[in-house]
């Protein structure tokens, strides 16, 4: 995992810069604007279906407009300046593979960016990615993440105030003894979240594994919870199922307002949650 994260943070930038006030690219891509931004984009918006390949640099917030699909192809590196981010109102499809994962990382080692925001009817689909330095926030829409490594956000990594979320065979947080994770809370569910499923994943190495401040019948089964100061902190009338999981400490307990199902907990770490989904050392 260290090698993967080092690679994600150290790859050189390519010539193609999106969200920059200065012209970039050669202006020959279909749908490209006269200033030379990549096909289907303006200085701040992706306005037509577009595919990113090789290495892309994001200099400021870029919006994937409603009805538009941005595909990030396998093997692509997306490098974010501190002011860079992706706002998804259409579809963002990150198509990494086990052999060629996608890397999403800051342009300077140890820095952060605003991450990915899913708004309106937006949809994020992400497979086999390494996302470092910026998290995912969801106010509405749909998020599906599989086989992905996520770490080192400036605050909380996966923040949900609405929408539908499905994360599986992934890792939010780092393994003990690797890089220090700056993430405060691996997951923070508040507001009025819809259907949430986080399964077969590792949730680790932050102050909080999960702040469950809103949500009913949240599916949290078959996960490994470890190396967090607090594994699950509930608040308000919430409920979740953490059955068939492993906790290195602090199994959440039901209280007056919070209810947890804790059936069939494991005494040892589960092989069902990949230790490194990108390398494929888990069951995938």
C-alpha positions in Angstrom: 0.0 0.0 0.0 2.9 2.4 0.7 4.1 1.9 -2.8 0.7 2.7 -4.3 0.3 5.8 -2.2 3.8 7.0 -3.0 3.1 6.5 -6.7 -0.2 8.4 -6.5 1.5 11.4 -4.9 4.7 11.5 -7.0 3.7 11.0 -10.6 4.5 14.0 -12.8 1.9 16.2 -14.2 0.8 16.0 -17.8 0.2 19.0 -20.1 -3.6 18.8 -19.8 -4.9 21.2 -17.2 -8.6 21.6 -16.5 -10.2 24.4 -14.5 -7.3 26.8 -15.3 -7.7 30.4 -16.4 -4.8 29.8 -18.8 -5.4 27.9 -22.0 -4.4 24.3 -21.9 -4.3 21.3 -24.3 -4.3 21.9 -28.0 -8.0 22.7 -28.5 -8.4 19.9 -31.0 -10.5 17.5 -28.9 -14.1 17.1 -30.1 -16.2 19.6 -28.2 -13.2 21.5 -26.9 -13.5 25.2 -26.3 -11.4 27.7 -28.4 -9.1 28.3 -25.4 -7.9 24.8 -25.7 -9.5 23.1 -22.7 -10.1 19.4 -23.1 -13.1 18.2 -25.2 -16.5 18.9 -23.7 -15.3 21.4 -21.1 -15.1 25.1 -20.4 -13.0 26.7 -17.7 -15.3 25.6 -14.9 -17.7 23.0 -16.4 -17.7 19.6 -18.2 -20.5 20.3 -20.7 -20.4 17.2 -22.9 -19.6 13.6 -22.4 -15.8 13.4 -21.9 -13.1 10.8 -21.2 -9.9 11.6 -19.3 -6.8 9.5 -19.8 -3.1 9.7 -19.0 -2.5 12.5 -16.4 -5.0 15.3 -15.8 -4.4 18.4 -13.6 -7.4 20.0 -11.9 -6.6 23.6 -10.9 -10.0 24.8 -9.6 -13.6 23.4 -8.9 -14.9 21.6 -12.0 -18.6 20.8 -12.4 -19.8 17.8 -14.3 -23.1 19.3 -15.6 -26.4 17.5 -15.3 -26.9 15.0 -18.1 -23.2 14.8 -18.8 -20.8 11.9 -18.1 -17.2 12.3 -17.3 -15.3 9.0 -17.6 -11.9 8.5 -16.0 -10.2 5.7 -17.8 -8.1 2.9 -16.2 -4.6 4.0 -15.4 -5.3 7.7 -15.3 -3.8 10.0 -12.7 -5.9 13.0 -11.7 -3.8 15.6 -9.8 -5.6 18.3 -7.8 -4.3 21.7 -6.8 -5.3 22.8 -3.4 -8.3 24.7 -4.9 -9.3 21.9 -7.2 -12.3 19.6 -6.9 -15.0 17.8 -8.8 -18.6 18.7 -8.4 -20.9 16.0 -9.9 -24.3 16.9 -11.1 -24.2 14.5 -14.0 -22.2 11.2 -13.8 -18.6 10.6 -12.8 -17.5 7.1 -13.8 -14.1 6.1 -12.5 -13.2 3.0 -14.4 -10.0 1.6 -12.8 -9.0 -2.0 -13.0 -7.0 -4.3 -10.8 -4.1 -4.1 -13.2 -4.5 -0.3 -13.9 -6.1 1.6 -11.0 -7.0 5.3 -11.2 -5.2 7.6 -8.9 -6.8 10.8 -7.5 -4.3 12.8 -5.4 -3.1 16.3 -4.5 -0.4 17.8 -6.7 1.9 18.4 -3.7 2.8 15.6 -1.3 1.0 16.0 2.1 -1.5 18.7 0.8 -5.3 18.4 0.5 -8.1 19.4 -1.9 -11.8 19.6 -1.6 -12.5 16.2 -3.1 -15.6 15.0 -4.9 -19.1 16.4 -4.2 -22.2 14.7 -5.5 -25.2 17.0 -5.8 -28.7 17.0 -7.2 -29.3 13.8 -9.3 -25.6 13.3 -9.7 -24.0 9.9 -9.7 -20.5 8.7 -8.7 -19.3 5.3 -9.8 -15.8 4.3 -8.8 -13.9 1.1 -9.1 -10.3 0.2 -8.4 -9.1 3.7 -7.4 -6.6 5.2 -5.0 -8.1 8.4 -3.6 -5.8 10.4 -1.4 -6.0 13.9 0.1 -9.7 14.7 -0.6 -12.9 13.0 0.4 -16.4 12.4 -0.9 -19.5 14.4 0.1 -23.0 13.5 -0.8 -26.0 15.7 -0.4 -28.2 13.8 -2.9 -27.8 11.5 -5.8 -26.0 8.1 -5.8 -22.6 6.8 -4.9 -21.2 3.4 -5.7 -17.6 2.6 -4.7 -15.9 -0.8 -5.0 -12.3 -2.1 -4.6 -11.0 1.4 -3.7 -8.4 2.7 -1.2 -9.4 6.1 0.4 -7.2 8.0 2.9 -5.7 11.3 4.1 -8.6 13.7 3.9 -8.2 17.1 5.6 -11.4 16.5 7.6 -13.9 13.6 7.3 -13.6 11.3 4.2 -17.1 10.0 3.4 -19.8 12.6 4.4 -23.4 11.8 3.6 -26.3 14.2 4.3 -28.6 12.5 1.7 -28.6 10.3 -1.3 -27.9 6.6 -1.8 -24.5 5.1 -0.9 -23.0 1.7 -1.5 -19.4 1.0 -0.7 -17.9 -2.5 -0.8 -14.5 -4.3 -0.8 -12.7 -1.1 -0.1 -10.6 0.6 2.6 -11.3 3.9 4.3 -8.2 4.6 6.2 -4.7 3.1 6.3 -3.1 0.1 7.8 -1.3 0.6 11.1 2.4 1.2 10.6 2.1 2.8 7.1 1.7 6.5 6.4 0.0 8.7 9.0 -3.7 9.2 8.1 -4.9 12.8 8.5 -8.5 11.9 8.2 -10.6 12.9 11.2 -13.6 10.6 10.6 -13.7 7.8 8.0 -17.5 8.3 7.7 -19.9 10.9 8.9 -23.6 10.4 8.2 -25.9 13.3 9.1 -28.7 15.4 7.7 -31.3 13.1 6.0 -29.4 10.2 4.4 -31.1 7.7 2.3 -30.1 4.1 1.8 -26.6 3.4 3.1 -24.6 0.2 2.7 -20.9 -0.1 3.7 -19.9 -3.8 3.6 -16.8 -6.0 3.3 -14.5 -3.1 3.9 -11.8 -1.9 6.2 -12.6 1.2 8.4 -9.4 2.3 10.2 -6.9 4.7 11.5 -8.9 7.8 12.3 -10.2 9.5 15.3 -13.7 8.1 14.5 -14.5 5.2 12.3 -18.1 6.4 11.9 -20.1 9.3 13.3 -23.6 8.0 12.9 -25.7 11.2 13.5 -28.5 10.2 11.2 -29.7 7.1 9.4 -32.0 4.1 9.9 -31.2 0.5 9.2 -27.7 1.4 8.0 -26.0 -1.7 6.6 -22.5 -2.0 8.1 -22.0 -5.8 7.9 -18.9 -7.8 7.2 -16.5 -4.9 8.0 -13.2 -4.8 9.8 -13.0 -1.8 12.3 -9.6 -1.2 13.7 -7.0 1.4 14.9 -9.7 4.1 15.4 -9.8 6.1 18.6 -13.6 5.6 18.6 -15.1 3.0 16.3 -18.7 4.2 16.1 -20.2 7.3 17.7 -24.0 7.4 17.5 -26.1 10.5 18.1 -29.9 10.9 18.0 -32.4 8.2 16.9 -30.2 6.0 14.6 -30.0 2.3 13.8 -27.5 0.1 12.1 -26.4 -3.5 11.5 -22.8 -4.3 12.3 -23.2 -8.0 12.3 -20.5 -10.4 11.0 -17.9 -7.8 11.5 -14.7 -7.5 13.5 -13.9 -4.8 16.0 -10.5 -4.5 17.6 -12.2 -2.6 20.4 -15.4 -0.8 21.3 -18.3 -2.8 19.8 -21.2 -0.3 19.5 -24.0 -0.9 21.9 -27.7 0.0 21.7 -28.9 2.9 23.9 -32.0 4.9 24.4 -32.0 6.4 20.9 -29.4 4.3 19.0 -30.0 0.7 18.1 -27.4 -1.7 16.7 -27.6 -5.4 15.6 -24.4 -7.1 16.6 -24.9 -10.7 15.6 -22.1 -13.2 14.7 -19.2 -10.8 15.4 -15.8 -12.3 14.6 -13.0 -12.7 17.1 -10.4 -12.2 14.4 -9.9 -9.9 11.4 -12.1 -10.9 8.5 -10.5 -12.1 5.2 -13.7 -11.0 3.5 -12.6 -7.4 3.7 -9.6 -6.9 1.4 -6.4 -5.7 3.1 -5.5 -4.1 -0.2 -8.3 -4.1 -2.8 -6.2 -2.5 -5.5 -3.5 -5.2 -5.2 -6.2 -7.8 -5.0 -4.9 -9.5 -1.8 -8.5 -9.9 -0.6 -11.1 -12.2 -2.0 -11.6 -10.1 -5.1 
